Amino acid sequence: MTLIGILLTALVIAREWERGTMEAMLVTPLRRGEFLLGKILPYYLLGMFGVILSVGVAVTLFHVPFRGSIPRYWY
């Protein structure tokens, strides 16, 4: 699940180059960090949603015991 977010982000940036819209992005006053954050954040949130959904289904539907600490998982 982690690699899916990275690969999708890379594909989106490659598609920007193919379409020719990357040049338009480069002349905007965006900094690199802002550009990358805007491309990575949606896939990160989708990945976290997938993790929460799969853990929730495993615990509720399949009665898999959840052992550990959720706050320790995020750090």
All heavy atoms as a GROMACS GRO file, in nm:
protein
  601
    1MET      N    1   0.082  -0.120   0.000
    1MET     CA    2   0.000   0.000   0.000
    1MET      C    3   0.086   0.125   0.000
    1MET      O    4   0.046   0.227  -0.054
    1MET     CB    5  -0.093   0.000   0.121
    1MET     CG    6  -0.202  -0.104   0.114
    1MET     SD    7  -0.308  -0.104   0.257
    1MET     CE    8  -0.419   0.025   0.213
    2THR      N    9   0.202   0.115   0.060
    2THR     CA   10   0.289   0.231   0.065
    2THR      C   11   0.344   0.264  -0.073
    2THR      O   12   0.353   0.381  -0.111
    2THR     CB   13   0.406   0.205   0.161
    2THR    OG1   14   0.354   0.160   0.285
    2THR    CG2   15   0.488   0.329   0.184
    3LEU      N   16   0.381   0.163  -0.147
    3LEU     CA   17   0.439   0.186  -0.279
    3LEU      C   18   0.338   0.241  -0.378
    3LEU      O   19   0.376   0.312  -0.472
    3LEU     CB   20   0.499   0.056  -0.333
    3LEU     CG   21   0.625   0.009  -0.262
    3LEU    CD1   22   0.670  -0.125  -0.317
    3LEU    CD2   23   0.735   0.111  -0.278
    4ILE      N   24   0.212   0.211  -0.360
    4ILE     CA   25   0.110   0.261  -0.451
    4ILE      C   26   0.107   0.414  -0.450
    4ILE      O   27   0.102   0.478  -0.554
    4ILE     CB   28  -0.028   0.202  -0.418
    4ILE    CG1   29  -0.030   0.054  -0.450
    4ILE    CG2   30  -0.139   0.274  -0.493
    4ILE    CD1   31  -0.152  -0.018  -0.404
    5GLY      N   32   0.113   0.474  -0.332
    5GLY     CA   33   0.114   0.620  -0.324
    5GLY      C   34   0.235   0.681  -0.390
    5GLY      O   35   0.225   0.782  -0.460
    6ILE      N   36   0.350   0.619  -0.370
    6ILE     CA   37   0.473   0.672  -0.432
    6ILE      C   38   0.467   0.658  -0.583
    6ILE      O   39   0.501   0.751  -0.658
    6ILE     CB   40   0.596   0.598  -0.375
    6ILE    CG1   41   0.610   0.630  -0.226
    6ILE    CG2   42   0.722   0.635  -0.449
    6ILE    CD1   43   0.709   0.543  -0.154
    7LEU      N   44   0.423   0.542  -0.631
    7LEU     CA   45   0.416   0.520  -0.775
    7LEU      C   46   0.313   0.611  -0.842
    7LEU      O   47   0.337   0.664  -0.950
    7LEU     CB   48   0.385   0.374  -0.804
    7LEU     CG   49   0.497   0.276  -0.772
    7LEU    CD1   50   0.450   0.132  -0.792
    7LEU    CD2   51   0.618   0.304  -0.858
    8LEU      N   52   0.199   0.630  -0.778
    8LEU     CA   53   0.098   0.719  -0.836
    8LEU      C   54   0.148   0.863  -0.842
    8LEU      O   55   0.122   0.934  -0.939
    8LEU     CB   56  -0.032   0.710  -0.757
    8LEU     CG   57  -0.113   0.582  -0.777
    8LEU    CD1   58  -0.234   0.581  -0.685
    8LEU    CD2   59  -0.156   0.568  -0.921
    9THR      N   60   0.219   0.906  -0.740
    9THR     CA   61   0.275   1.041  -0.740
    9THR      C   62   0.376   1.056  -0.854
    9THR      O   63   0.376   1.156  -0.926
    9THR     CB   64   0.342   1.072  -0.606
    9THR    OG1   65   0.246   1.054  -0.501
    9THR    CG2   66   0.394   1.213  -0.602
   10ALA      N   67   0.461   0.958  -0.871
   10ALA     CA   68   0.560   0.963  -0.978
   10ALA      C   69   0.492   0.964  -1.115
   10ALA      O   70   0.534   1.037  -1.206
   10ALA     CB   71   0.655   0.844  -0.968
   11LEU      N   72   0.386   0.886  -1.130
   11LEU     CA   73   0.314   0.884  -1.258
   11LEU      C   74   0.245   1.016  -1.287
   11LEU      O   75   0.241   1.061  -1.402
   11LEU     CB   76   0.212   0.771  -1.258
   11LEU     CG   77   0.269   0.630  -1.269
   11LEU    CD1   78   0.160   0.526  -1.251
   11LEU    CD2   79   0.339   0.611  -1.402
   12VAL      N   80   0.192   1.080  -1.184
   12VAL     CA   81   0.126   1.210  -1.204
   12VAL      C   82   0.227   1.315  -1.247
   12VAL      O   83   0.200   1.393  -1.339
   12VAL     CB   84   0.053   1.253  -1.074
   12VAL    CG1   85   0.013   1.399  -1.078
   12VAL    CG2   86  -0.069   1.167  -1.053
   13ILE      N   87   0.344   1.315  -1.186
   13ILE     CA   88   0.446   1.412  -1.224
   13ILE      C   89   0.498   1.384  -1.365
   13ILE      O   90   0.519   1.475  -1.445
   13ILE     CB   91   0.560   1.414  -1.120
   13ILE    CG1   92   0.505   1.472  -0.989
   13ILE    CG2   93   0.678   1.496  -1.168
   13ILE    CD1   94   0.600   1.470  -0.874
   14ALA      N   95   0.515   1.255  -1.399
   14ALA     CA   96   0.558   1.220  -1.535
   14ALA      C   97   0.452   1.261  -1.637
   14ALA      O   98   0.484   1.306  -1.747
   14ALA     CB   99   0.584   1.070  -1.544
   15ARG      N  100   0.326   1.248  -1.601
   15ARG     CA  101   0.217   1.288  -1.692
   15ARG      C  102   0.216   1.439  -1.712
   15ARG      O  103   0.183   1.488  -1.820
   15ARG     CB  104   0.084   1.242  -1.636
   15ARG     CG  105  -0.026   1.239  -1.740
   15ARG     CD  106  -0.154   1.178  -1.687
   15ARG     NE  107  -0.131   1.048  -1.627
   15ARG     CZ  108  -0.181   1.010  -1.509
   15ARG    NH1  109  -0.256   1.093  -1.440
   15ARG    NH2  110  -0.155   0.892  -1.460
   16GLU      N  111   0.255   1.514  -1.609
   16GLU     CA  112   0.266   1.659  -1.624
   16GLU      C  113   0.370   1.694  -1.730
   16GLU      O  114   0.349   1.785  -1.811
   16GLU     CB  115   0.307   1.724  -1.491
   16GLU     CG  116   0.204   1.715  -1.382
   16GLU     CD  117   0.098   1.821  -1.391
   16GLU    OE1  118   0.117   1.920  -1.464
   16GLU    OE2  119  -0.005   1.805  -1.324
   17TRP      N  120   0.482   1.622  -1.731
   17TRP     CA  121   0.586   1.646  -1.832
   17TRP      C  122   0.536   1.608  -1.971
   17TRP      O  123   0.564   1.678  -2.068
   17TRP     CB  124   0.713   1.568  -1.800
   17TRP     CG  125   0.795   1.629  -1.691
   17TRP    CD1  126   0.812   1.580  -1.566
   17TRP    CD2  127   0.872   1.750  -1.696
   17TRP    NE1  128   0.893   1.662  -1.493
   17TRP    CE2  129   0.932   1.767  -1.572
   17TRP    CE3  130   0.895   1.845  -1.796
   17TRP    CZ2  131   1.014   1.875  -1.542
   17TRP    CZ3  132   0.976   1.952  -1.766
   17TRP    CH2  133   1.035   1.966  -1.641
   18GLU      N  134   0.464   1.496  -1.981
   18GLU     CA  135   0.416   1.450  -2.111
   18GLU      C  136   0.315   1.546  -2.173
   18GLU      O  137   0.316   1.570  -2.293
   18GLU     CB  138   0.352   1.312  -2.098
   18GLU     CG  139   0.451   1.201  -2.073
   18GLU     CD  140   0.383   1.069  -2.047
   18GLU    OE1  141   0.257   1.064  -2.048
   18GLU    OE2  142   0.453   0.969  -2.026
   19ARG      N  143   0.227   1.597  -2.092
   19ARG     CA  144   0.123   1.688  -2.142
   19ARG      C  145   0.176   1.828  -2.170
   19ARG      O  146   0.109   1.908  -2.234
   19ARG     CB  147   0.009   1.697  -2.042
   19ARG     CG  148  -0.072   1.572  -2.033
   19ARG     CD  149  -0.188   1.592  -1.940
   19ARG     NE  150  -0.265   1.471  -1.926
   19ARG     CZ  151  -0.357   1.452  -1.835
   19ARG    NH1  152  -0.383   1.548  -1.748
   19ARG    NH2  153  -0.423   1.340  -1.830
   20GLY      N  154   0.290   1.859  -2.115
   20GLY     CA  155   0.345   1.992  -2.135
   20GLY      C  156   0.295   2.094  -2.034
   20GLY      O  157   0.319   2.213  -2.049
   21THR      N  158   0.227   2.049  -1.931
   21THR     CA  159   0.177   2.142  -1.830
   21THR      C  160   0.280   2.169  -1.720
   21THR      O  161   0.260   2.257  -1.638
   21THR     CB  162   0.048   2.089  -1.766
   21THR    OG1  163   0.072   1.959  -1.711
   21THR    CG2  164  -0.063   2.080  -1.868
   22MET      N  165   0.390   2.095  -1.720
   22MET     CA  166   0.492   2.118  -1.619
   22MET      C  167   0.558   2.253  -1.637
   22MET      O  168   0.592   2.319  -1.539
   22MET     CB  169   0.596   2.006  -1.623
   22MET     CG  170   0.701   2.017  -1.515
   22MET     SD  171   0.636   2.009  -1.347
   22MET     CE  172   0.615   1.836  -1.329
   23GLU      N  173   0.573   2.296  -1.759
   23GLU     CA  174   0.633   2.427  -1.784
   23GLU      C  175   0.546   2.538  -1.724
   23GLU      O  176   0.597   2.636  -1.669
   23GLU     CB  177   0.652   2.452  -1.934
   23GLU     CG  178   0.765   2.371  -1.994
   23GLU     CD  179   0.723   2.228  -2.027
   23GLU    OE1  180   0.601   2.198  -2.021
   23GLU    OE2  181   0.811   2.147  -2.057
   24ALA      N  182   0.415   2.522  -1.735
   24ALA     CA  183   0.325   2.620  -1.674
   24ALA      C  184   0.336   2.617  -1.522
   24ALA      O  185   0.327   2.721  -1.456
   24ALA     CB  186   0.181   2.593  -1.716
   25MET      N  187   0.358   2.499  -1.465
   25MET     CA  188   0.374   2.489  -1.320
   25MET      C  189   0.505   2.551  -1.274
   25MET      O  190   0.513   2.609  -1.167
   25MET     CB  191   0.370   2.342  -1.277
   25MET     CG  192   0.237   2.274  -1.298
   25MET     SD  193   0.106   2.343  -1.196
   25MET     CE  194   0.158   2.288  -1.037
   26LEU      N  195   0.608   2.540  -1.357
   26LEU     CA  196   0.739   2.593  -1.318
   26LEU      C  197   0.745   2.745  -1.318
   26LEU      O  198   0.828   2.803  -1.248
   26LEU     CB  199   0.848   2.537  -1.411
   26LEU     CG  200   0.875   2.386  -1.397
   26LEU    CD1  201   0.975   2.341  -1.502
   26LEU    CD2  202   0.926   2.354  -1.258
   27VAL      N  203   0.661   2.811  -1.395
   27VAL     CA  204   0.663   2.957  -1.396
   27VAL      C  205   0.572   3.018  -1.290
   27VAL      O  206   0.572   3.140  -1.274
   27VAL     CB  207   0.625   3.013  -1.536
   27VAL    CG1  208   0.726   2.970  -1.639
   27VAL    CG2  209   0.485   2.973  -1.576
   28THR      N  210   0.496   2.937  -1.218
   28THR     CA  211   0.414   2.988  -1.109
   28THR      C  212   0.503   3.016  -0.988
   28THR      O  213   0.614   2.963  -0.979
   28THR     CB  214   0.304   2.888  -1.071
   28THR    OG1  215   0.364   2.766  -1.027
   28THR    CG2  216   0.211   2.861  -1.187
   29PRO      N  217   0.456   3.097  -0.895
   29PRO     CA  218   0.540   3.128  -0.778
   29PRO      C  219   0.544   3.016  -0.673
   29PRO      O  220   0.575   3.041  -0.557
   29PRO     CB  221   0.476   3.255  -0.722
   29PRO     CG  222   0.336   3.252  -0.767
   29PRO     CD  223   0.336   3.182  -0.899
   30LEU      N  224   0.512   2.893  -0.710
   30LEU     CA  225   0.520   2.781  -0.617
   30LEU      C  226   0.665   2.744  -0.591
   30LEU      O  227   0.748   2.745  -0.680
   30LEU     CB  228   0.449   2.658  -0.674
   30LEU     CG  229   0.298   2.657  -0.675
   30LEU    CD1  230   0.248   2.532  -0.746
   30LEU    CD2  231   0.245   2.658  -0.534
   31ARG      N  232   0.692   2.706  -0.466
   31ARG     CA  233   0.823   2.652  -0.434
   31ARG      C  234   0.820   2.501  -0.453
   31ARG      O  235   0.713   2.442  -0.465
   31ARG     CB  236   0.860   2.686  -0.290
   31ARG     CG  237   0.897   2.833  -0.276
   31ARG     CD  238   0.937   2.864  -0.134
   31ARG     NE  239   0.841   2.965  -0.089
   31ARG     CZ  240   0.779   2.966   0.027
   31ARG    NH1  241   0.801   2.873   0.114
   31ARG    NH2  242   0.693   3.060   0.057
   32ARG      N  243   0.934   2.438  -0.458
   32ARG     CA  244   0.940   2.293  -0.480
   32ARG      C  245   0.863   2.216  -0.373
   32ARG      O  246   0.794   2.121  -0.403
   32ARG     CB  247   1.085   2.245  -0.479
   32ARG     CG  248   1.156   2.266  -0.605
   32ARG     CD  249   1.290   2.200  -0.599
   32ARG     NE  250   1.372   2.251  -0.706
   32ARG     CZ  251   1.500   2.229  -0.718
   32ARG    NH1  252   1.562   2.159  -0.626
   32ARG    NH2  253   1.566   2.278  -0.819
   33GLY      N  254   0.881   2.257  -0.249
   33GLY     CA  255   0.815   2.189  -0.138
   33GLY      C  256   0.663   2.196  -0.149
   33GLY      O  257   0.594   2.098  -0.123
   34GLU      N  258   0.614   2.311  -0.187
   34GLU     CA  259   0.469   2.327  -0.203
   34GLU      C  260   0.416   2.242  -0.318
   34GLU      O  261   0.310   2.181  -0.307
   34GLU     CB  262   0.436   2.474  -0.227
   34GLU     CG  263   0.467   2.564  -0.111
   34GLU     CD  264   0.457   2.711  -0.145
   34GLU    OE1  265   0.454   2.746  -0.265
   34GLU    OE2  266   0.451   2.791  -0.050
   35PHE      N  267   0.492   2.238  -0.426
   35PHE     CA  268   0.451   2.157  -0.541
   35PHE      C  269   0.446   2.009  -0.505
   35PHE      O  270   0.349   1.940  -0.532
   35PHE     CB  271   0.547   2.181  -0.657
   35PHE     CG  272   0.520   2.094  -0.776
   35PHE    CD1  273   0.412   2.118  -0.857
   35PHE    CD2  274   0.603   1.987  -0.805
   35PHE    CE1  275   0.386   2.038  -0.967
   35PHE    CE2  276   0.578   1.907  -0.914
   35PHE     CZ  277   0.470   1.932  -0.995
   36LEU      N  278   0.553   1.961  -0.441
   36LEU     CA  279   0.557   1.820  -0.403
   36LEU      C  280   0.452   1.786  -0.299
   36LEU      O  281   0.392   1.679  -0.303
   36LEU     CB  282   0.696   1.784  -0.352
   36LEU     CG  283   0.804   1.777  -0.459
   36LEU    CD1  284   0.939   1.752  -0.396
   36LEU    CD2  285   0.771   1.670  -0.560
   37LEU      N  286   0.430   1.876  -0.205
   37LEU     CA  287   0.327   1.852  -0.104
   37LEU      C  288   0.189   1.842  -0.168
   37LEU      O  289   0.109   1.757  -0.131
   37LEU     CB  290   0.330   1.964   0.001
   37LEU     CG  291   0.238   1.945   0.121
   37LEU    CD1  292   0.285   1.826   0.203
   37LEU    CD2  293   0.238   2.070   0.206
   38GLY      N  294   0.164   1.927  -0.265
   38GLY     CA  295   0.036   1.923  -0.335
   38GLY      C  296   0.016   1.796  -0.416
   38GLY      O  297  -0.096   1.751  -0.438
   39LYS      N  298   0.126   1.736  -0.461
   39LYS     CA  299   0.117   1.612  -0.538
   39LYS      C  300   0.114   1.489  -0.448
   39LYS      O  301   0.052   1.389  -0.479
   39LYS     CB  302   0.235   1.601  -0.636
   39LYS     CG  303   0.236   1.706  -0.743
   39LYS     CD  304   0.123   1.685  -0.839
   39LYS     CE  305   0.129   1.789  -0.950
   39LYS     NZ  306   0.017   1.782  -1.040
   40ILE      N  307   0.184   1.493  -0.334
   40ILE     CA  308   0.197   1.377  -0.247
   40ILE      C  309   0.082   1.367  -0.147
   40ILE      O  310   0.036   1.256  -0.117
   40ILE     CB  311   0.332   1.382  -0.174
   40ILE    CG1  312   0.445   1.362  -0.273
   40ILE    CG2  313   0.340   1.278  -0.065
   40ILE    CD1  314   0.582   1.381  -0.215
   41LEU      N  315   0.035   1.478  -0.095
   41LEU     CA  316  -0.064   1.477   0.013
   41LEU      C  317  -0.192   1.400  -0.021
   41LEU      O  318  -0.238   1.321   0.062
   41LEU     CB  319  -0.096   1.621   0.056
   41LEU     CG  320  -0.181   1.635   0.181
   41LEU    CD1  321  -0.109   1.579   0.301
   41LEU    CD2  322  -0.215   1.782   0.203
   42PRO      N  323  -0.252   1.417  -0.139
   42PRO     CA  324  -0.374   1.340  -0.168
   42PRO      C  325  -0.351   1.189  -0.165
   42PRO      O  326  -0.435   1.114  -0.113
   42PRO     CB  327  -0.414   1.385  -0.308
   42PRO     CG  328  -0.349   1.516  -0.326
   42PRO     CD  329  -0.223   1.512  -0.245
   43TYR      N  330  -0.238   1.143  -0.217
   43TYR     CA  331  -0.212   0.999  -0.217
   43TYR      C  332  -0.178   0.948  -0.078
   43TYR      O  333  -0.207   0.835  -0.044
   43TYR     CB  334  -0.101   0.966  -0.317
   43TYR     CG  335  -0.145   0.996  -0.458
   43TYR    CD1  336  -0.089   1.100  -0.528
   43TYR    CD2  337  -0.245   0.921  -0.517
   43TYR    CE1  338  -0.130   1.129  -0.657
   43TYR    CE2  339  -0.287   0.950  -0.646
   43TYR     CZ  340  -0.229   1.054  -0.714
   43TYR     OH  341  -0.271   1.082  -0.841
   44TYR      N  342  -0.116   1.032   0.004
   44TYR     CA  343  -0.090   0.995   0.143
   44TYR      C  344  -0.222   0.978   0.217
   44TYR      O  345  -0.240   0.880   0.291
   44TYR     CB  346  -0.003   1.101   0.211
   44TYR     CG  347   0.015   1.076   0.359
   44TYR    CD1  348   0.104   0.980   0.403
   44TYR    CD2  349  -0.058   1.148   0.452
   44TYR    CE1  350   0.121   0.956   0.538
   44TYR    CE2  351  -0.041   1.126   0.588
   44TYR     CZ  352   0.047   1.029   0.630
   44TYR     OH  353   0.064   1.006   0.764
   45LEU      N  354  -0.313   1.073   0.197
   45LEU     CA  355  -0.443   1.062   0.264
   45LEU      C  356  -0.522   0.941   0.216
   45LEU      O  357  -0.586   0.873   0.297
   45LEU     CB  358  -0.523   1.191   0.242
   45LEU     CG  359  -0.465   1.316   0.307
   45LEU    CD1  360  -0.548   1.438   0.270
   45LEU    CD2  361  -0.458   1.300   0.457
   46LEU      N  362  -0.516   0.912   0.087
   46LEU     CA  363  -0.582   0.792   0.036
   46LEU      C  364  -0.519   0.666   0.094
   46LEU      O  365  -0.589   0.570   0.126
   46LEU     CB  366  -0.576   0.788  -0.116
   46LEU     CG  367  -0.670   0.881  -0.190
   46LEU    CD1  368  -0.640   0.878  -0.339
   46LEU    CD2  369  -0.814   0.842  -0.164
   47GLY      N  370  -0.388   0.664   0.108
   47GLY     CA  371  -0.320   0.550   0.168
   47GLY      C  372  -0.357   0.531   0.313
   47GLY      O  373  -0.382   0.418   0.358
   48MET      N  374  -0.364   0.640   0.388
   48MET     CA  375  -0.405   0.630   0.528
   48MET      C  376  -0.549   0.583   0.541
   48MET      O  377  -0.583   0.505   0.630
   48MET     CB  378  -0.387   0.764   0.600
   48MET     CG  379  -0.244   0.800   0.628
   48MET     SD  380  -0.165   0.684   0.739
   48MET     CE  381  -0.055   0.601   0.628
   49PHE      N  382  -0.635   0.630   0.450
   49PHE     CA  383  -0.774   0.583   0.449
   49PHE      C  384  -0.779   0.432   0.422
   49PHE      O  385  -0.854   0.359   0.487
   49PHE     CB  386  -0.855   0.658   0.343
   49PHE     CG  387  -0.996   0.608   0.329
   49PHE    CD1  388  -1.090   0.630   0.429
   49PHE    CD2  389  -1.034   0.536   0.217
   49PHE    CE1  390  -1.219   0.583   0.417
   49PHE    CE2  391  -1.162   0.488   0.203
   49PHE     CZ  392  -1.256   0.511   0.304
   50GLY      N  393  -0.694   0.384   0.330
   50GLY     CA  394  -0.689   0.241   0.301
   50GLY      C  395  -0.641   0.160   0.420
   50GLY      O  396  -0.693   0.051   0.447
   51VAL      N  397  -0.543   0.211   0.492
   51VAL     CA  398  -0.493   0.141   0.611
   51VAL      C  399  -0.600   0.135   0.718
   51VAL      O  400  -0.626   0.030   0.778
   51VAL     CB  401  -0.365   0.210   0.664
   51VAL    CG1  402  -0.330   0.160   0.803
   51VAL    CG2  403  -0.251   0.189   0.570
   52ILE      N  404  -0.666   0.248   0.742
   52ILE     CA  405  -0.772   0.251   0.844
   52ILE      C  406  -0.886   0.158   0.806
   52ILE      O  407  -0.940   0.085   0.890
   52ILE     CB  408  -0.821   0.396   0.864
   52ILE    CG1  409  -0.712   0.479   0.930
   52ILE    CG2  410  -0.948   0.401   0.946
   52ILE    CD1  411  -0.737   0.628   0.929
   53LEU      N  412  -0.922   0.159   0.678
   53LEU     CA  413  -1.030   0.072   0.632
   53LEU      C  414  -0.992  -0.075   0.646
   53LEU      O  415  -1.073  -0.156   0.695
   53LEU     CB  416  -1.063   0.105   0.487
   53LEU     CG  417  -1.180   0.028   0.426
   53LEU    CD1  418  -1.309   0.068   0.494
   53LEU    CD2  419  -1.187   0.053   0.277
   54SER      N  420  -0.872  -0.113   0.607
   54SER     CA  421  -0.833  -0.254   0.615
   54SER      C  422  -0.820  -0.301   0.760
   54SER      O  423  -0.860  -0.412   0.792
   54SER     CB  424  -0.704  -0.278   0.538
   54SER     OG  425  -0.599  -0.204   0.593
   55VAL      N  426  -0.766  -0.217   0.847
   55VAL     CA  427  -0.758  -0.254   0.988
   55VAL      C  428  -0.897  -0.262   1.049
   55VAL      O  429  -0.928  -0.354   1.124
   55VAL     CB  430  -0.668  -0.155   1.066
   55VAL    CG1  431  -0.680  -0.175   1.216
   55VAL    CG2  432  -0.524  -0.168   1.023
   56GLY      N  433  -0.984  -0.168   1.014
   56GLY     CA  434  -1.121  -0.172   1.065
   56GLY      C  435  -1.197  -0.296   1.021
   56GLY      O  436  -1.267  -0.358   1.101
   57VAL      N  437  -1.181  -0.334   0.896
   57VAL     CA  438  -1.248  -0.456   0.845
   57VAL      C  439  -1.190  -0.579   0.913
   57VAL      O  440  -1.263  -0.671   0.951
   57VAL     CB  441  -1.235  -0.465   0.692
   57VAL    CG1  442  -1.272  -0.601   0.641
   57VAL    CG2  443  -1.322  -0.359   0.627
   58ALA      N  444  -1.058  -0.582   0.929
   58ALA     CA  445  -0.995  -0.698   0.993
   58ALA      C  446  -1.042  -0.715   1.137
   58ALA      O  447  -1.070  -0.827   1.181
   58ALA     CB  448  -0.843  -0.684   0.989
   59VAL      N  449  -1.055  -0.605   1.209
   59VAL     CA  450  -1.094  -0.612   1.350
   59VAL      C  451  -1.243  -0.641   1.364
   59VAL      O  452  -1.283  -0.726   1.445
   59VAL     CB  453  -1.056  -0.481   1.423
   59VAL    CG1  454  -1.116  -0.474   1.561
   59VAL    CG2  455  -0.905  -0.467   1.430
   60THR      N  456  -1.328  -0.576   1.287
   60THR     CA  457  -1.472  -0.593   1.305
   60THR      C  458  -1.529  -0.714   1.233
   60THR      O  459  -1.605  -0.790   1.290
   60THR     CB  460  -1.548  -0.467   1.259
   60THR    OG1  461  -1.518  -0.442   1.122
   60THR    CG2  462  -1.512  -0.347   1.343
   61LEU      N  463  -1.493  -0.734   1.109
   61LEU     CA  464  -1.552  -0.840   1.029
   61LEU      C  465  -1.488  -0.976   1.054
   61LEU      O  466  -1.556  -1.078   1.067
   61LEU     CB  467  -1.544  -0.803   0.881
   61LEU     CG  468  -1.622  -0.890   0.784
   61LEU    CD1  469  -1.770  -0.883   0.813
   61LEU    CD2  470  -1.594  -0.848   0.641
   62PHE      N  471  -1.354  -0.976   1.063
   62PHE     CA  472  -1.282  -1.103   1.078
   62PHE      C  473  -1.237  -1.130   1.222
   62PHE      O  474  -1.173  -1.231   1.248
   62PHE     CB  475  -1.162  -1.107   0.984
   62PHE     CG  476  -1.201  -1.098   0.839
   62PHE    CD1  477  -1.163  -0.990   0.762
   62PHE    CD2  478  -1.278  -1.197   0.780
   62PHE    CE1  479  -1.199  -0.981   0.630
   62PHE    CE2  480  -1.314  -1.189   0.648
   62PHE     CZ  481  -1.275  -1.081   0.572
   63HIS      N  482  -1.266  -1.038   1.313
   63HIS     CA  483  -1.237  -1.053   1.457
   63HIS      C  484  -1.088  -1.079   1.484
   63HIS      O  485  -1.052  -1.160   1.568
   63HIS     CB  486  -1.322  -1.164   1.519
   63HIS     CG  487  -1.468  -1.142   1.497
   63HIS    ND1  488  -1.539  -1.042   1.561
   63HIS    CD2  489  -1.557  -1.206   1.415
   63HIS    CE1  490  -1.664  -1.046   1.522
   63HIS    NE2  491  -1.679  -1.145   1.432
   64VAL      N  492  -1.004  -1.010   1.411
   64VAL     CA  493  -0.860  -1.015   1.435
   64VAL      C  494  -0.830  -0.924   1.552
   64VAL      O  495  -0.868  -0.806   1.550
   64VAL     CB  496  -0.781  -0.970   1.310
   64VAL    CG1  497  -0.633  -0.967   1.338
   64VAL    CG2  498  -0.814  -1.060   1.193
   65PRO      N  499  -0.763  -0.973   1.656
   65PRO     CA  500  -0.737  -0.886   1.771
   65PRO      C  501  -0.634  -0.778   1.735
   65PRO      O  502  -0.533  -0.806   1.670
   65PRO     CB  503  -0.681  -0.981   1.877
   65PRO     CG  504  -0.632  -1.099   1.802
   65PRO     CD  505  -0.714  -1.109   1.676
   66PHE      N  506  -0.663  -0.657   1.776
   66PHE     CA  507  -0.572  -0.545   1.751
   66PHE      C  508  -0.487  -0.528   1.875
   66PHE      O  509  -0.536  -0.493   1.982
   66PHE     CB  510  -0.649  -0.417   1.722
   66PHE     CG  511  -0.561  -0.300   1.690
   66PHE    CD1  512  -0.505  -0.288   1.564
   66PHE    CD2  513  -0.533  -0.203   1.785
   66PHE    CE1  514  -0.422  -0.182   1.533
   66PHE    CE2  515  -0.452  -0.097   1.754
   66PHE     CZ  516  -0.397  -0.086   1.628
   67ARG      N  517  -0.359  -0.557   1.862
   67ARG     CA  518  -0.267  -0.544   1.974
   67ARG      C  519  -0.166  -0.436   1.940
   67ARG      O  520  -0.108  -0.434   1.833
   67ARG     CB  521  -0.195  -0.675   1.999
   67ARG     CG  522  -0.292  -0.782   2.040
   67ARG     CD  523  -0.221  -0.904   2.090
   67ARG     NE  524  -0.324  -0.999   2.131
   67ARG     CZ  525  -0.327  -1.123   2.094
   67ARG    NH1  526  -0.233  -1.171   2.017
   67ARG    NH2  527  -0.424  -1.203   2.134
   68GLY      N  528  -0.147  -0.348   2.032
   68GLY     CA  529  -0.054  -0.238   2.008
   68GLY      C  530  -0.118  -0.106   2.043
   68GLY      O  531  -0.226  -0.099   2.100
   69SER      N  532  -0.051  -0.001   2.006
   69SER     CA  533  -0.097   0.133   2.037
   69SER      C  534  -0.113   0.212   1.907
   69SER      O  535  -0.020   0.218   1.826
   69SER     CB  536   0.005   0.201   2.128
   69SER     OG  537  -0.028   0.336   2.147
   70ILE      N  538  -0.229   0.271   1.889
   70ILE     CA  539  -0.252   0.352   1.769
   70ILE      C  540  -0.161   0.475   1.766
   70ILE      O  541  -0.103   0.504   1.662
   70ILE     CB  542  -0.401   0.390   1.757
   70ILE    CG1  543  -0.482   0.263   1.727
   70ILE    CG2  544  -0.422   0.494   1.648
   70ILE    CD1  545  -0.630   0.285   1.723
   71PRO      N  546  -0.143   0.547   1.879
   71PRO     CA  547  -0.051   0.662   1.873
   71PRO      C  548   0.094   0.622   1.838
   71PRO      O  549   0.163   0.695   1.768
   71PRO     CB  550  -0.057   0.722   2.013
   71PRO     CG  551  -0.190   0.682   2.065
   71PRO     CD  552  -0.217   0.547   2.005
   72ARG      N  553   0.138   0.507   1.880
   72ARG     CA  554   0.274   0.463   1.846
   72ARG      C  555   0.282   0.425   1.699
   72ARG      O  556   0.388   0.430   1.639
   72ARG     CB  557   0.316   0.343   1.932
   72ARG     CG  558   0.339   0.384   2.077
   72ARG     CD  559   0.399   0.274   2.154
   72ARG     NE  560   0.543   0.272   2.122
   72ARG     CZ  561   0.620   0.169   2.148
   72ARG    NH1  562   0.570   0.060   2.202
   72ARG    NH2  563   0.747   0.173   2.118
   73TYR      N  564   0.171   0.386   1.640
   73TYR     CA  565   0.170   0.350   1.498
   73TYR      C  566   0.193   0.473   1.411
   73TYR      O  567   0.259   0.465   1.308
   73TYR     CB  568   0.034   0.287   1.463
   73TYR     CG  569   0.016   0.258   1.317
   73TYR    CD1  570   0.082   0.153   1.257
   73TYR    CD2  571  -0.066   0.339   1.239
   73TYR    CE1  572   0.066   0.126   1.122
   73TYR    CE2  573  -0.083   0.314   1.105
   73TYR     CZ  574  -0.016   0.208   1.047
   73TYR     OH  575  -0.032   0.184   0.913
   74TRP      N  576   0.143   0.588   1.451
   74TRP     CA  577   0.152   0.708   1.368
   74TRP      C  578   0.290   0.772   1.374
   74TRP      O  579   0.322   0.857   1.293
   74TRP     CB  580   0.047   0.810   1.408
   74TRP     CG  581  -0.090   0.759   1.380
   74TRP    CD1  582  -0.180   0.716   1.470
   74TRP    CD2  583  -0.153   0.744   1.252
   74TRP    NE1  584  -0.294   0.674   1.409
   74TRP    CE2  585  -0.281   0.690   1.273
   74TRP    CE3  586  -0.114   0.769   1.120
   74TRP    CZ2  587  -0.369   0.663   1.170
   74TRP    CZ3  588  -0.202   0.741   1.018
   74TRP    CH2  589  -0.327   0.689   1.044
   75TYR      N  590   0.373   0.736   1.471
   75TYR     CA  591   0.505   0.799   1.483
   75TYR      C  592   0.611   0.704   1.451
   75TYR      O  593   0.666   0.629   1.440
   75TYR     CB  594   0.527   0.857   1.622
   75TYR     CG  595   0.429   0.965   1.655
   75TYR    CD1  596   0.330   0.946   1.748
   75TYR    CD2  597   0.433   1.086   1.587
   75TYR    CE1  598   0.241   1.047   1.777
   75TYR    CE2  599   0.343   1.186   1.615
   75TYR     CZ  600   0.248   1.166   1.712
   75TYR     OH  601   0.158   1.264   1.740
   0.00000   0.00000   0.00000
